[in-house]
């Protein structure tokens, strides 16, 4: 049955307009993005097939171009459209925290950091550089790969802080495994960075760990 033949309140677009985007399932949101299905398959059926194939909406969004385009009905045009949508979302979060104090807007900071690195398939270590009013100057990914005290170099971090004329920083990295609990290596790395930056009078305000939809603050856990 075509989506046009569904009851109006069950059609994704009409449902969104009437009840808001939060009322839609992952498949319904994806169906609106896709707009059309394939031969013999409605947009909602295609959306469900995509989520089933990749395992979740998050994994679909994090798929490479090759993986995404290998699925029937998907191609470079749809992939670039998806990447543009994701980038707009990231920039909205970035503008939000640039216009506010990172300390008084913890939710905006969490949302931005989550959107920046949640889809990375390998570990990524990033930094929010802040001015003396704790407003965001810049976000940058500094290291990729296994994130521990052996792979993150304090000297390089200090160099980036000086380069960006930052007065304070918020570090972040992701746990692709899905566990947001700080490891002993995370704690040791953070303490090394705190000591290194103390030498140039730069404060480490937090180190946040992103794991799926969870963002854990090491500062809130008393681990700085």
Backbone as CSV, one residue per row, in Angstrom:
resi,resn,N_x,N_y,N_z,CA_x,CA_y,CA_z,C_x,C_y,C_z
1,UNK,0.842,-1.199,0.000,0.000,0.000,0.000,0.879,1.251,0.000
2,UNK,0.583,2.195,-0.859,1.317,3.448,-0.914,1.045,4.268,0.345
3,UNK,2.038,5.075,0.748,1.855,5.937,1.921,0.681,6.884,1.715
4,UNK,0.434,7.267,0.465,-0.692,8.163,0.173,-2.027,7.545,0.552
5,UNK,-2.065,6.212,0.600,-3.308,5.517,0.932,-3.464,5.291,2.430
6,UNK,-2.480,5.657,3.215,-2.560,5.488,4.664,-3.513,6.532,5.252
7,UNK,-4.053,6.271,6.456,-4.807,7.314,7.164,-3.902,8.522,7.377
8,UNK,-4.437,9.711,7.256,-3.627,10.928,7.278,-2.748,11.037,8.520
9,UNK,-3.291,10.669,9.701,-2.534,10.796,10.947,-1.373,9.811,11.048
10,UNK,-1.320,8.842,10.128,-0.247,7.846,10.169,0.849,8.129,9.145
11,UNK,0.609,9.087,8.250,1.625,9.440,7.259,2.715,10.267,7.937
12,UNK,3.988,9.933,7.711,5.073,10.622,8.422,5.031,12.144,8.336
13,UNK,4.840,12.704,7.142,4.854,14.164,7.010,3.707,14.804,7.779
14,UNK,2.513,14.262,7.583,1.339,14.812,8.252,1.441,14.638,9.764
15,UNK,1.986,13.501,10.175,2.162,13.222,11.603,3.131,14.227,12.227
16,UNK,4.208,14.542,11.507,5.179,15.517,12.011,4.539,16.894,12.152
17,UNK,3.798,17.305,11.143,3.173,18.624,11.177,2.148,18.742,12.294
18,UNK,1.463,17.653,12.587,0.396,17.691,13.585,0.910,17.485,15.004
19,UNK,1.875,16.565,15.164,2.303,16.190,16.512,3.749,16.568,16.844
20,UNK,4.509,17.042,15.854,5.909,17.393,16.090,6.862,16.263,15.729
21,UNK,8.109,16.617,15.452,9.085,15.621,14.996,9.394,14.567,16.049
22,UNK,9.260,14.935,17.343,9.572,13.983,18.405,8.592,12.816,18.450
23,UNK,7.455,12.942,17.774,6.449,11.874,17.789,6.749,10.785,16.762
24,UNK,7.729,11.022,15.901,8.026,10.070,14.823,9.088,9.055,15.239
25,UNK,8.969,7.871,14.684,9.984,6.840,14.895,11.201,7.152,14.029
26,UNK,12.308,6.451,14.263,13.503,6.636,13.432,13.188,6.383,11.960
27,UNK,12.417,5.332,11.698,12.083,4.985,10.315,11.222,6.063,9.665
28,UNK,10.307,6.646,10.431,9.442,7.694,9.877,10.248,8.954,9.560
29,UNK,11.173,9.320,10.441,12.029,10.481,10.175,12.892,10.245,8.937
30,UNK,13.439,9.045,8.840,14.274,8.712,7.685,13.452,8.705,6.405
31,UNK,12.213,8.252,6.481,11.341,8.217,5.303,11.088,9.627,4.769
32,UNK,10.934,10.597,5.678,10.746,11.983,5.249,12.006,12.482,4.546
33,UNK,13.159,12.117,5.083,14.429,12.496,4.451,14.555,11.866,3.064
34,UNK,14.193,10.586,2.934,14.320,9.870,1.659,13.352,10.400,0.610
35,UNK,12.158,10.822,1.059,11.102,11.374,0.212,10.394,10.319,-0.629
36,UNK,11.139,9.468,-1.302,10.525,8.438,-2.151,11.195,7.096,-1.873
37,UNK,10.494,6.038,-2.230,11.047,4.702,-2.065,11.641,4.196,-3.368
38,UNK,11.624,2.897,-3.529,12.092,2.273,-4.763,10.937,1.492,-5.364
39,UNK,11.161,0.888,-6.508,10.095,0.139,-7.164,9.600,-0.980,-6.235
40,UNK,8.318,-0.948,-5.939,7.722,-1.964,-5.084,7.967,-1.757,-3.605
41,UNK,8.545,-0.612,-3.240,8.887,-0.355,-1.838,8.626,1.116,-1.522
42,UNK,7.776,1.387,-0.545,7.485,2.768,-0.167,8.679,3.362,0.574
43,UNK,8.640,4.668,0.792,9.731,5.340,1.502,9.888,4.790,2.914
44,UNK,8.782,4.507,3.585,8.859,3.985,4.955,9.412,2.560,4.959
45,UNK,9.063,1.780,3.957,9.598,0.413,3.859,11.097,0.437,3.573
46,UNK,11.505,1.365,2.711,12.927,1.517,2.415,13.683,1.973,3.663
47,UNK,13.084,2.900,4.406,13.712,3.396,5.636,13.901,2.262,6.641
48,UNK,12.881,1.440,6.801,12.983,0.309,7.734,14.052,-0.681,7.280
49,UNK,14.119,-0.906,5.971,15.117,-1.833,5.430,16.532,-1.305,5.670
50,UNK,16.718,-0.001,5.517,18.032,0.604,5.737,18.461,0.484,7.199
51,UNK,17.546,0.795,8.105,17.863,0.717,9.536,18.143,-0.722,9.940
52,UNK,17.368,-1.634,9.379,17.580,-3.063,9.669,18.949,-3.511,9.140
53,UNK,19.299,-3.044,7.952,20.568,-3.438,7.327,21.776,-2.926,8.112
54,UNK,21.717,-1.663,8.537,22.864,-1.075,9.233,22.846,-1.331,10.739
55,UNK,21.694,-1.692,11.272,21.608,-2.011,12.696,20.946,-0.950,13.537
56,UNK,21.043,0.303,13.134,20.411,1.410,13.852,20.524,2.662,12.996
57,UNK,19.753,3.676,13.351,19.834,4.948,12.632,21.223,5.565,12.805
58,UNK,21.781,5.468,14.001,23.109,6.030,14.256,24.171,5.380,13.382
59,UNK,24.106,4.052,13.244,25.093,3.355,12.419,24.908,3.671,10.933
60,UNK,23.665,3.864,10.526,23.395,4.253,9.139,24.030,5.613,8.853
61,UNK,23.817,6.560,9.760,24.348,7.904,9.575,25.875,7.898,9.562
62,UNK,26.473,6.969,10.312,27.923,6.892,10.373,28.557,6.046,9.284
63,UNK,27.739,5.489,8.386,28.266,4.625,7.324,29.122,5.421,6.341
64,UNK,30.101,4.752,5.765,30.930,5.391,4.740,30.122,5.534,3.452
65,UNK,30.626,6.326,2.527,29.943,6.491,1.240,29.789,5.142,0.537
66,UNK,30.834,4.337,0.563,30.793,3.031,-0.103,29.724,2.139,0.513
67,UNK,29.660,2.097,1.833,28.668,1.269,2.520,27.253,1.770,2.240
68,UNK,27.074,3.086,2.298,25.754,3.678,2.104,25.249,3.439,0.685
69,UNK,26.104,3.700,-0.286,25.691,3.611,-1.692,25.550,2.174,-2.182
70,UNK,26.072,1.219,-1.409,25.949,-0.188,-1.799,24.536,-0.708,-1.594
71,UNK,23.738,0.005,-0.799,22.365,-0.450,-0.545,21.468,-0.061,-1.715
72,UNK,20.628,-0.970,-2.186,19.719,-0.668,-3.303,18.890,0.590,-3.043
73,UNK,18.862,1.463,-4.013,18.077,2.686,-3.896,18.858,3.878,-3.380
74,UNK,20.081,3.641,-2.888,20.904,4.732,-2.368,22.033,5.045,-3.356
75,UNK,22.435,6.293,-3.395,23.494,6.690,-4.322,24.219,7.922,-3.820
76,UNK,25.174,8.435,-4.595,25.962,9.598,-4.173,25.114,10.829,-3.842
77,UNK,24.049,11.058,-4.598,23.216,12.242,-4.352,22.588,12.188,-2.969
78,UNK,22.048,11.036,-2.597,21.407,10.895,-1.290,22.451,10.933,-0.175
79,UNK,23.635,10.377,-0.448,24.705,10.393,0.560,25.155,11.830,0.840
80,UNK,25.358,12.623,-0.226,25.789,14.007,-0.020,24.701,14.821,0.672
81,UNK,23.444,14.518,0.376,22.327,15.198,1.035,22.344,14.902,2.534
82,UNK,22.611,13.646,2.885,22.676,13.250,4.291,23.831,13.952,4.999
83,UNK,25.004,13.981,4.357,26.165,14.624,4.968,25.936,16.123,5.156
84,UNK,25.263,16.749,4.201,24.964,18.179,4.320,24.015,18.435,5.487
85,UNK,23.027,17.554,5.657,22.079,17.681,6.766,22.795,17.556,8.105
86,UNK,23.701,16.584,8.207,24.462,16.386,9.439,25.349,17.590,9.740
87,UNK,25.975,18.126,8.705,26.863,19.275,8.901,26.080,20.504,9.352
88,UNK,24.875,20.706,8.813,24.042,21.824,9.251,23.691,21.684,10.725
89,UNK,23.395,20.459,11.148,23.084,20.204,12.553,24.275,20.542,13.441
90,UNK,25.466,20.102,13.032,26.678,20.390,13.805,26.903,21.895,13.918
91,UNK,26.696,22.602,12.813,26.949,24.046,12.821,25.951,24.787,13.695
92,UNK,24.718,24.289,13.739,23.714,24.903,14.621,24.153,24.791,16.072
93,UNK,24.612,23.591,16.465,25.093,23.398,17.830,26.314,24.280,18.092
94,UNK,27.193,24.387,17.098,28.407,25.184,17.261,28.057,26.649,17.467
95,UNK,27.139,27.172,16.662,26.728,28.567,16.807,26.097,28.796,18.175
96,UNK,25.338,27.800,18.645,24.658,27.928,19.937,25.664,28.085,21.068
97,UNK,26.722,27.270,21.056,27.685,27.378,22.154,28.647,28.541,21.954
98,UNK,28.833,28.986,20.708,29.679,30.154,20.478,29.036,31.410,21.045
99,UNK,27.709,31.418,21.101,26.987,32.596,21.558,26.733,32.575,23.059
100,UNK,27.244,31.562,23.753,26.977,31.453,25.178,28.225,31.010,25.923
101,UNK,28.132,31.038,27.229,29.207,30.578,28.095,29.146,29.063,28.167
102,UNK,30.250,28.397,27.846,30.260,26.933,27.822,29.951,26.331,29.185
103,UNK,30.244,27.071,30.255,29.971,26.552,31.592,28.508,26.677,31.970
104,UNK,27.858,27.757,31.544,26.458,27.943,31.897,25.529,27.303,30.877
105,UNK,26.086,26.739,29.814,25.278,26.041,28.814,25.804,24.615,28.634
106,UNK,25.806,23.823,29.714,26.369,22.466,29.619,25.631,21.579,28.633
107,UNK,24.316,21.789,28.500,23.549,20.944,27.585,23.916,21.242,26.138
108,UNK,24.094,22.528,25.827,24.511,22.904,24.470,25.894,22.343,24.165
109,UNK,26.780,22.389,25.160,28.129,21.842,24.976,28.074,20.346,24.736
110,UNK,27.281,19.649,25.542,27.119,18.200,25.372,26.566,17.868,23.991
111,UNK,25.542,18.603,23.591,24.916,18.344,22.287,25.912,18.535,21.150
112,UNK,26.715,19.592,21.251,27.684,19.844,20.191,28.736,18.748,20.134
113,UNK,29.301,18.394,21.275,30.352,17.375,21.298,29.817,16.029,20.836
114,UNK,28.584,15.726,21.240,27.962,14.472,20.790,27.829,14.467,19.272
115,UNK,27.319,15.554,18.721,27.115,15.612,17.267,28.442,15.597,16.508
116,UNK,29.498,16.117,17.139,30.792,16.225,16.456,31.498,14.890,16.309
117,UNK,31.340,13.996,17.307,32.149,12.768,17.256,31.364,11.480,17.437
118,UNK,30.048,11.544,17.597,29.269,10.334,17.868,29.378,9.298,16.755
119,UNK,29.527,9.743,15.512,29.498,8.803,14.385,30.883,8.291,13.980
120,UNK,31.899,8.698,14.705,33.249,8.234,14.379,33.393,6.752,14.729
121,UNK,33.954,5.989,13.805,34.108,4.550,14.022,35.379,4.213,14.795
122,UNK,36.319,5.146,14.855,37.506,4.955,15.677,37.530,6.036,16.748
123,UNK,38.382,5.862,17.738,38.454,6.849,18.807,39.023,8.164,18.279
124,UNK,38.397,9.250,18.717,38.813,10.596,18.317,38.934,11.451,19.578
125,UNK,39.995,12.212,19.672,40.213,13.120,20.800,40.104,14.542,20.279
126,UNK,39.172,15.308,20.851,38.945,16.672,20.393,39.047,17.679,21.518
127,UNK,39.050,18.946,21.138,39.198,20.009,22.133,38.367,21.227,21.747
128,UNK,37.635,21.753,22.728,36.971,23.047,22.603,37.910,24.079,23.205
129,UNK,38.342,25.016,22.405,39.208,26.087,22.885,38.330,27.264,23.305
130,UNK,38.525,27.771,24.523,37.681,28.822,25.084,38.499,30.066,25.408
131,UNK,37.844,31.233,25.332,38.516,32.465,25.744,38.365,32.646,27.257
132,UNK,38.800,33.797,27.775,38.752,33.984,29.230,37.351,34.209,29.765
133,UNK,36.370,34.344,28.865,34.966,34.429,29.276,34.260,33.097,29.068
134,UNK,35.053,32.080,28.742,34.566,30.714,28.519,33.623,30.605,27.327
135,UNK,33.837,31.483,26.349,33.126,31.374,25.083,33.995,30.585,24.108
136,UNK,33.336,29.842,23.219,34.064,28.944,22.329,34.772,29.713,21.218
137,UNK,36.061,29.452,21.098,36.849,30.015,20.001,36.858,29.074,18.809
138,UNK,36.986,27.772,19.106,37.150,26.792,18.038,37.012,25.386,18.603
139,UNK,36.570,24.456,17.752,36.629,23.030,18.094,37.547,22.360,17.083
140,UNK,38.388,21.458,17.564,39.299,20.769,16.651,39.540,19.339,17.116
141,UNK,39.540,18.406,16.154,39.951,17.036,16.443,41.476,17.006,16.426
142,UNK,42.067,16.556,17.522,43.524,16.596,17.640,44.204,15.262,17.366
143,UNK,43.562,14.168,17.773,44.169,12.849,17.606,43.109,11.828,17.223
144,UNK,43.518,10.806,16.486,42.641,9.695,16.120,43.354,8.383,16.387
145,UNK,42.569,7.350,16.653,43.142,6.037,16.933,42.892,5.653,18.368
146,UNK,43.753,4.832,18.935,43.612,4.447,20.336,43.990,5.635,21.210
147,UNK,43.028,6.116,21.995,43.260,7.299,22.812,43.714,6.874,24.203
148,UNK,44.978,7.063,24.502,45.505,6.812,25.839,46.698,7.735,26.062
149,UNK,47.341,7.576,27.210,48.429,8.492,27.555,49.629,8.362,26.631
150,UNK,49.681,7.277,25.852,50.811,7.082,24.943,50.568,7.688,23.570
151,UNK,49.307,7.916,23.213,48.993,8.384,21.861,48.577,9.848,21.796
152,UNK,48.308,10.460,22.954,47.967,11.882,23.008,49.161,12.606,23.622
153,UNK,49.740,13.510,22.857,50.982,14.151,23.282,50.712,15.527,23.896
154,UNK,50.964,15.687,25.204,50.717,16.969,25.868,51.392,18.146,25.177
155,UNK,52.606,17.928,24.649,53.320,19.025,23.984,52.521,19.547,22.790
156,UNK,51.915,18.631,22.020,51.117,19.049,20.864,49.840,19.754,21.304
157,UNK,49.246,19.265,22.397,48.039,19.909,22.926,48.370,21.327,23.380
158,UNK,49.454,21.484,24.112,49.884,22.808,24.568,50.122,23.734,23.369
159,UNK,50.739,23.206,22.327,50.986,24.000,21.126,49.701,24.496,20.487
160,UNK,48.696,23.621,20.428,47.404,24.009,19.846,46.707,25.058,20.713
161,UNK,46.819,24.913,22.024,46.206,25.880,22.941,46.829,27.262,22.737
162,UNK,48.146,27.303,22.630,48.841,28.578,22.406,48.474,29.153,21.036
163,UNK,48.423,28.283,20.040,48.075,28.709,18.674,46.703,29.366,18.620
164,UNK,45.759,28.847,19.428,44.393,29.383,19.426,44.170,30.441,20.498
165,UNK,45.251,30.792,21.226,45.176,31.829,22.261,44.042,31.543,23.254
166,UNK,43.942,30.293,23.669,42.863,29.873,24.565,43.240,30.099,26.025
167,UNK,42.225,30.431,26.822,42.422,30.605,28.263,41.947,29.380,29.036
168,UNK,41.130,28.568,28.390,40.604,27.348,29.018,40.218,26.376,27.909
169,UNK,40.069,25.117,28.274,39.710,24.095,27.284,38.730,23.094,27.882
170,UNK,37.987,22.446,26.995,37.179,21.280,27.346,37.580,20.183,26.376
171,UNK,38.100,19.085,26.906,38.488,17.956,26.067,37.309,17.013,25.880
172,UNK,37.373,16.228,24.830,36.362,15.192,24.631,36.974,14.058,23.826
173,UNK,36.466,12.871,24.030,36.784,11.773,23.124,35.648,10.771,23.184
174,UNK,35.585,9.918,22.182,34.480,8.969,22.092,34.932,7.569,22.476
175,UNK,33.957,6.765,22.889,34.164,5.341,23.152,33.275,4.573,22.175
176,UNK,33.775,4.186,21.010,32.953,3.451,20.038,32.385,2.150,20.591
177,UNK,32.994,1.624,21.649,32.512,0.374,22.251,31.142,0.535,22.879
178,UNK,30.771,1.786,23.219,29.454,2.033,23.788,29.451,2.292,25.273
179,UNK,30.552,2.046,25.969,30.635,2.292,27.410,31.173,3.694,27.656
180,UNK,30.412,4.482,28.422,30.820,5.863,28.681,31.658,5.992,29.952
181,UNK,31.914,4.892,30.620,32.672,4.940,31.877,34.128,5.300,31.601
182,UNK,34.660,6.329,32.285,36.068,6.691,32.083,36.987,5.540,32.502
183,UNK,37.942,5.221,31.660,38.906,4.169,31.986,40.040,4.764,32.814
184,UNK,40.867,3.904,33.374,42.021,4.396,34.123,42.951,5.176,33.206
185,UNK,43.054,4.723,31.939,43.880,5.448,30.962,43.319,6.841,30.703
186,UNK,41.983,6.969,30.654,41.347,8.280,30.463,41.703,9.213,31.617
187,UNK,41.633,8.673,32.830,41.912,9.474,34.028,43.368,9.929,34.049
188,UNK,44.276,9.004,33.757,45.708,9.335,33.762,46.040,10.360,32.682
189,UNK,45.452,10.189,31.493,45.686,11.135,30.403,45.214,12.529,30.791
190,UNK,44.021,12.607,31.358,43.448,13.899,31.735,44.330,14.607,32.753
191,UNK,44.814,13.876,33.733,45.663,14.474,34.765,46.990,14.961,34.190
192,UNK,47.531,14.239,33.218,48.759,14.676,32.548,48.528,15.988,31.802
193,UNK,47.380,16.076,31.134,47.068,17.289,30.372,46.802,18.471,31.297
194,UNK,46.125,18.210,32.421,45.872,19.275,33.400,47.199,19.854,33.892
195,UNK,48.136,18.982,34.237,49.446,19.435,34.731,50.215,20.204,33.661
196,UNK,50.164,19.715,32.421,50.881,20.387,31.333,50.334,21.786,31.086
197,UNK,49.011,21.927,31.135,48.398,23.225,30.841,48.470,24.182,32.024
198,UNK,48.618,23.647,33.224,48.806,24.517,34.391,50.069,25.360,34.240
199,UNK,51.062,24.826,33.538,52.338,25.525,33.353,52.194,26.791,32.521
200,UNK,51.121,26.863,31.714,50.888,28.078,30.910,49.592,28.772,31.343
201,UNK,49.142,28.447,32.576,47.958,29.094,33.177,46.688,28.920,32.350
202,UNK,46.511,27.735,31.804,45.282,27.410,31.064,44.532,26.332,31.838
203,UNK,43.257,26.560,32.062,42.442,25.635,32.853,41.788,24.574,31.979
204,UNK,41.785,23.352,32.472,41.001,22.277,31.857,39.681,22.230,32.616
205,UNK,38.612,22.659,31.965,37.317,22.740,32.630,36.615,21.396,32.696
206,UNK,36.858,20.549,31.696,36.182,19.250,31.683,36.832,18.351,30.638
207,UNK,36.548,17.084,30.763,36.889,16.095,29.741,35.652,15.225,29.618
208,UNK,34.971,15.324,28.491,33.715,14.609,28.292,33.919,13.387,27.410
209,UNK,33.254,12.307,27.787,33.340,11.058,27.037,31.998,10.795,26.369
210,UNK,32.034,10.607,25.057,30.829,10.372,24.265,30.743,8.893,23.916
211,UNK,29.619,8.285,24.273,29.388,6.875,23.941,27.929,6.730,23.543
212,UNK,27.679,6.649,22.238,26.298,6.627,21.777,25.633,7.945,22.129
213,UNK,24.465,7.882,22.740,23.744,9.101,23.114,24.193,9.646,24.466
214,UNK,25.062,8.922,25.161,25.526,9.340,26.484,26.754,10.238,26.384
215,UNK,26.786,11.260,27.219,27.968,12.108,27.347,28.271,12.226,28.838
216,UNK,29.410,11.701,29.253,29.785,11.691,30.668,30.847,12.751,30.932
217,UNK,30.612,13.556,31.966,31.537,14.613,32.358,32.479,14.105,33.442
218,UNK,33.779,14.119,33.166,34.750,13.711,34.175,34.826,14.733,35.304
219,UNK,34.534,16.000,34.994,34.519,17.029,36.038,33.413,16.737,37.045
220,UNK,32.239,16.360,36.545,31.120,16.055,37.435,31.393,14.823,38.289
221,UNK,32.259,13.943,37.791,32.620,12.739,38.546,33.796,12.992,39.488
222,UNK,34.312,14.218,39.475,35.432,14.560,40.342,36.745,13.948,39.911
223,UNK,36.917,13.741,38.602,38.098,13.045,38.090,39.127,13.963,37.440
224,UNK,38.940,15.276,37.565,39.942,16.192,37.003,41.051,16.449,38.021
